[in-house]
Amino acid sequence: MGGIPLSALELAMLQAGGRPAEALRETAAFAQELEGLGYRRIWYAEHHHSLSVGAFPPAMLTAHCATSTSVIRLGSGGVLAPNHAPISLAEHFGTLAALHPGRIDMGIGRGPGTFDEATARALRRGAGPATDAEYRQDVAAILSSLVDEVAPDTLPEPWLLASSAAGAALAAELGLPIAFAHHIRPQNTAEALKRYRAAFIPSRWCERPRVLVSVLAVCAETEEEAAWQAGPFAVFRDALFKGAGDAHPFRTPADAATHLFTEEQRDVLADFRTRQAVGSPENVTRRLAQLAAETGADELMLYTPIHDLRARVRSFELIKEHFTATSA
């Protein structure tokens, strides 16, 4: 397992008391910091009509951060296929790959990227959620458009995002590397990756099964500080359970500490946290090593929703330092 690459998932959270322009500036600064630390890639997620996550298109965030970095890979994690014309996505990411050769990824996902039904329908020009068959057609059309519209030497690297066995089966069928959202549905990880590896069909995109696993990772010098920094995400995830995860800006740790959870909510969050990596450097890196061994992941992608940029970067510094030492 030695030397497994580490990457980052960036949601560009809209902080309480902050403005979208500040979130964008922090996104670029964050990319520069992680490049200096030696992280492999950063992916940007697509979200809409949210008070907590910026509605910044992944292609635009990729372009924005690519101009201020030089080595780190950048891309979508993911761009949501049902919301876009396949040829348009191929052109967007093909152009990015031509401007920044060898650095652009195109992670493709399915969800609407919003909890608001009217927004979801607007993105789909009035259509309802994509069916399994429609989603498969969308992904296949994106891949076909990449081949038809983009020069072979400037192709972005396509990935399929999944949080279920069904998504894993599609990635296997199309011969795509898979990015599994363990930070969303950890209960599905083992079975989905088992199905992916068993059914994988080699393609021009990927010769063998290739697995990236995303995990919530919040690290600080002490367990207490890590819990403090993870507090805003606990409130955010609790709201997700209620279908209102985007109803408020991303809170400060002090504000999150005043949030009252029911006993049932605390139990659900505690169970979720045991499957993630939150705590001191020793405990976080131990958990990451365990997850890599359990899943056979080729790469781990860290989702670190910490309110303060400096504290967020410090989490990545601690993990990179201790995980490298642990896995050497």
Secondary structure, DSSP 8 states (H G I E B T S, - for coil): -TT--EEEEE--B-BTT--HHHHHHHHHHHHHHHHHHT--EEEE----S-SSB----HHHHHHHHHTT-SSSEEEEEEEEGGGS-HHHHHHHHHHHHHHSTT-EEEEEE-S-S-S-HHHHHHHTTT-----HHHHHHHHHHHHHHHHHHS-GGG--EEEEEESSHHHHHHHHHHT--EEEETTT-GGGHHHHHHHHHHH----SS-SS--EEEEEEEEE-SSHHHHHHHHHHHHHHHHHHHTT-TTSS-B--HHHHTT----HHHHHHHHHHHHTSEEESHHHHHHHHHHHHHHHT-SEEEEE---SSHHHHHHHHHHHHHHHHHHH-
